[in-house]
Amino acid sequence: MLTYREVFRVPQFGALFATGALQGAASTTGGLALGILVFSATGSPLLSALSMFGSSLAQLIGATLLMSAADRLPPRAGLSCAALVFGLGTAVLAVPGLPLPVVFAVVLGEGAVAAVAGGVRYGLLGEILPREAYLLGRSVLNMCAGTVQVCGYAAGGVLVAALSPRGTLLVAAALYAAGAAVARFGLSRRPARAAGRPSVAETWRTNALLLSSAPRRRVYLALWLPNGLVVGCESLFVPYMPDRAGLLFACAALGMLAGDTVAGRLVPPRWHGRLGTPVLLLLATPYLLFAWRPGLPWSLVLATMASTGFSASLLLQERLMALTPEASTGQALGLHASGMLALQGVAAALAGTVARWSSPATAITVMAAASLVVTLLLAPGLRRDRARGTEAPRLPVT
């Protein structure tokens, strides 16, 4: 089994890691600042949740119309240009008096770009690392994201207090610009993985082929639905505890970091296929206890415990990689990421709506229960596929 040190010795991995860390820091600090800004202006849990997670809804636009670009753009140019777009958009959000429709237009535009950028990033990871090292490499990136979120949400709370939400958004824009510079000067020039021009028709064709196989389709659903519904729980941290939301987000990120560390480095490969469903159940179960409206200490413990379950995505991605040809890796992983984030945006909207008519604690409990039900419905099919050793038909390479 490879070690983390050996993964970092692979050329180009360090630059990809640094790019992701800077963009993750920008996303967490900027997202928290925007959520607080919108909640302060409107008092609406729904609008606050959508401001932080609504860009995920636009992932559907990228997934259905633009995703063929993930394998047809040179990775360095794609990642650096996307970071510049994020930085510019975040700077616009800091403009005083910006109307809410403009705020959400910018948020949705960033989400559409993020869908393609995710496919480019994870496709490049598959090029940089050999396939047997992909799970460990993705684990490192997820651990980085978890660490950055812990620090980013904590720092974001401090920055909001010290600089105001708008000042924090400008800091986030600068971090995006730094990420663009690292991508441009730290990554080497590589050709696109697939020939041809990106198009809506090509995006639809490959997406249809990716989803045409029942085993692969079940993996996608398991990657999208339970995860997304639990993010609906997290989207209510601000209205649940407005003055302690940063701590809740930081503890949730800490739990995700711990789960990814265990799944990526400590769990033997022979157990990867068996642990997906139990870990998804762990993802949702602690949030059921929010029905009793726990105070801050117990809320922090429950959020940390639940977020260890996000490591199920690592285990399921390994299965998805086994069912996907290299030429379509970027689009397959981009479809996973954009579908997952889109469902997170839908869940955030649903959670905000439930909270509006009940309470944040009730809505958190409802979203957790829905995640558990979906996991239990998907479990028999995933278990049958694993027992049969089912392999989906390979996609034609164009």
N, C-alpha and C positions, 0 to 999 in steps of 0.2 A: 504494500500500500504506500502511495506517495505521501510525502509530508508537506506541510505548509511551506517550509523553507525551500523545498525543491520546486514548488509551484512558483514562488517568487523569483527563482533563478531563471525561469523561462523568459527569453527576451520578449519585450513588449508588454508582459503582464503587469509590471509595475506601473507603467504609464496608464494602462486601462484602469487599474485599481485607483490611481490618484484622480483620474478624471471622474470616476464614479463617486469618490469620496467628496470631492468639491461640489458636484452637482447635488449629492444627497444633503450636504450641509445647507446649500442654498434652498433646496426644496423644503426642508423641515423648518428652518427659521422663517422663511418667507410664508409658508403655509400657516404656521401658528400666528404670525403677525396679521395675515389677511383674515383669518378666522376671527381673531379678537376684534379687528377693525370693523368687520361686518356685523358682528354680534353687538358691539357697542353702538353702532349706528341704527340697527334695526330691532334688536332684542329678539330676533327670530332664530330658534334652534335650526329650522330648516335651511334658512339662508346661510347661517354660519357653517353648517355641515357641508352645504354645496360649495361654498367658497373655498373650503379646504380640500374637498374630495371631488368636486364637480368636474374638474378637468378630466377625471377618469371616464366620465360619460363620453367625452369626445374621442376616447380611444376607439369607440365603435366606428367613427368616421375613418380614422387611420387604418383600422383593421379591415374594413370593407372596401375602401377606395384606394388606399395608398400603400398597403403593406408590401406589394411586389417590389417597391423601391428598397426594401431592407436587404435584398440580395443583389440589387442592381446598382447600388451606389458604392463608390469607393469608401471604405469604412472611415478613414481619417477625415475626409471632407464631410461626410455625413454627421459624424459626432461633433466636430468643431462648429459646423454651421448650426446644428440644433442647439448647442449650448449658447451660442450668440442670440438665437431667437428667444430662448428662455430668459436670458439676461435682459434683453430689450423689453420683453413683455412684463417682467417683474418691475422694471424701472417705471413703466407706464402705470402700473397699479399703485405706485407711491404718489402719483399726482394728486394733490388735494382737490376735494370736491368732485372726484370722478363719479359719474352716475353709475348706479348699480348695473344697468344693462351693459354698459361698456366694460365694467369689471368682469362680468360673467362672459362677455364675448372674448376678452383676452384670456381668461382662464380656459375656455373651451378651445381656443386656437392653440394654446400651449399643449393641451391634451392631444390634439390631432398630430402635432409634430412629435410628441413624446412616444406615440405608438410606433412610428417608424424608427425613431432613435433607439427604442428598446430592442427592436429586431436587429438593427445594425450592431448594437453593442454585444448582444448575446451570440449573434452569428460570428462576430469577430473573436469572441472568447473561444468558440468552437474551432476556429482556425489557429489561434495561438497555442491552445493546449491539445494534446492528443485526446481521443474520445474517452479513454479510460480515466483521464484526469479531469474530465469536465465537471463531474459532481463535486470534487474537491475544490476546483476553481470557482464554481458557482457558490459553494459554501463560503469561500473566502469573501466573495463580493457581497453575499448576504450578511455575513458577519460585519463587514465594513459598513453596510447600510444600517445594521442594528446599532453599531457603536456610534456612527455619525448621528443617528436619530436620538440616542441617549444624550449625547453632548449637544446636538443641535436644538432639541426641544428645551433642554436646561438653559443653554446659552440664549435661545430665543426668548425665554421668559425674562432673562436678565436684560437683554437688549431692548425688549419692548418697554420695560420699566425705565431704562436709562435713556433710550433714544426716541421712544414712541413707536407705534406700529409702522408708520411710514418710514421712519429712519431705519428700522429693521429690514424693511423691504429693499431699501437701497443697498444695505449690506449684502442681502441675498443676491441682488443683481450683480454686485462686484464678484461674488463667489462664482456665479455662472460664467462671468467673463474669464476668471482665472481657469476654470475648467476647460473653456474653449482653447485657451493658450496651451494648456498641457496636452490636450488632444492633438493640436496642430503641430507642436514641436516635439512631443514625446513619442508619438506613434509613427511608425514607418509607413510609407506609401504602399498600398496594396490594391490590386485590381478588384473589381466587383466579383462576387462569387458566381453570378449567373450572367449570361449574355442577354442582350435585348434591352429594350426600353421599358421602364416601369409604366404600367397602365392599369386602369380600372378593370379591364377585361382579364388581364393576367392575374391580378389580385383575386378576382372572383374564381377564376379557374383553379388556381392552386389551393385556395381556401376550401373549395368544394371537394377537391381530391383529399385534402388533409382530413376533412370531416366525413368522408365517405365510408371509412372503416369503423365498425362498431367498437372494437377495442380502443382505437385511438380516440374516438369520440367520447368514450367513457372517461378516459384519462383527462381530456380537456374539461369535461364537466366537473370532475373531481378537483381539478386545479382552479376552476372559476367560482363555483357556487358556494361551497362551505366557507372558503376564504373571504369571498366578497361579503357574505352576510355578517361575518364577525367584524369586518371593517366597519359595517354599519353600526355595530356597538361602539367602536372606537370613535366614530364621527360625532358621538354625543358627549364626549368628555368635556367639551367646553361648556355646554349648557348644564351638564350634571354637576360640575365643580368649576365655575368660571375662574376662580382665583387659584386653582391647583391643577388646571388642565395640563400645564407643561410637565408636572411631575407624573401624572397618569401616562402621558405619551412617552415620557422617558422610561418609565418602568415597563411599559409594553414593549418598547424597543429593546430593553435589556433582556426580557424574556425571549424575544425573537433571536437575539444574539446567542443566548445560551442554547436554545433548541438547534440552531444551525450548526453550532460548534459540535454538539453531540452527534447530530445526524451525519455531518460531513466528515468527521474525523474518527469518531469512536464506535459507531455502529458498524458491525461487520457487513460486507456486501450481501451475504446470503440472507440477511434479515431485511434488506431494503424493501423488498416486495411485500413483506408481511406487515410492516408497521404503518403503512399509509393510512388505513382506516382508523386504527386506535389513536394515532396522533391527531387526525382530524376531529375525533370525538373530544380529545383533550382541548383542542382549540376553542370549542364552544362551551363546554360544560361549566367552567368557573363563572361565566357571565350570567348563568341562570340565578346565581346567588344575589345578583343586583336587585332582584325582586324585593329583597329585605332592606334595600337602600343602605348599604354599608357606608361607614364613615371613611375618612381618608386612609388610615392604615390598612384596613381590610381591602379597600378598593385597589390600593397599590399592589397588595399581594395577589389578588385575583387577576388583575390585568397582567402581571408578570407571569403567573402560571399559565394563563390562557395563551399568551403569545408564543410560548415554547412550541405550541402546536403548528405554527406557521412553517416549521421545518418539514411538514408533510409535502410541501411544494417541491423541495429538493428531491425527495424520494420519487415523486410522480414525474418530475422532469427527466429523471434518468430513464424511466420507462418510455417517455415520449421520444427521447433521443434515439432509443433503440428502434423505434418505428419510423424514423425519418431519414431520408437520404441527405448526404452532406450538402448538395446543391440547393436544398430547400430548408436548410437548418435555420437561416435567419428568419424566413417567413413563418416557419412552424413555431419557433420560440417567440417571435413577435406576436403571433396570433394568441399564444398562451398569455403573454404579458398584457397585451391590449385587452383581451377578453376578460382577464382577471381584474384589471383596473376598471374596465367599463362596468363590470358587475359590482365593483366596490362603489362606484359612483351611483349606480342605481340603488344599492343598499343604503348609501348615505341619504339619498333623497327619501327612500321609504322610511328609514329610521327617523329622520327629521319630521316626516308627516305623522308617524305614530306618536312621536313625542309631543307634537303640537296638540294632539287631541287627548293625550293622557299625561305622561310625564317622561323625562329622560330615563329614569330607572325602569319603568315599564317597557319602554321601547327597547332598551338594551336586552331585557329578558326575552322579549318576543323575537328579536333578531337571532339571539343565541339558540332558542328553541327551533327556529326555522333551519339554522345551520345543522343542528343535530339530526333533524328529520331528513334533510337532503343527504347527509352522509350515510345514514342507515339505508336509504333507498338505493344508493349507488353501490354499496358494499358488496351485495351478492354478485353483481356482474363483474366487478373488479376481481373478486376472489375466483370466479370461474375462469377468467382470462389468465390469471396467474397459474392456476392449477393445470390448465391446458397448454400453457406455454405459448399462447396465441401470439402470432406476429401478423401485423397488418400488411396488406399489399404495399410494395414499394411504389413510390411515385415516379412517374416518368420524368427524366431530367431534360430540361429545355435549355 
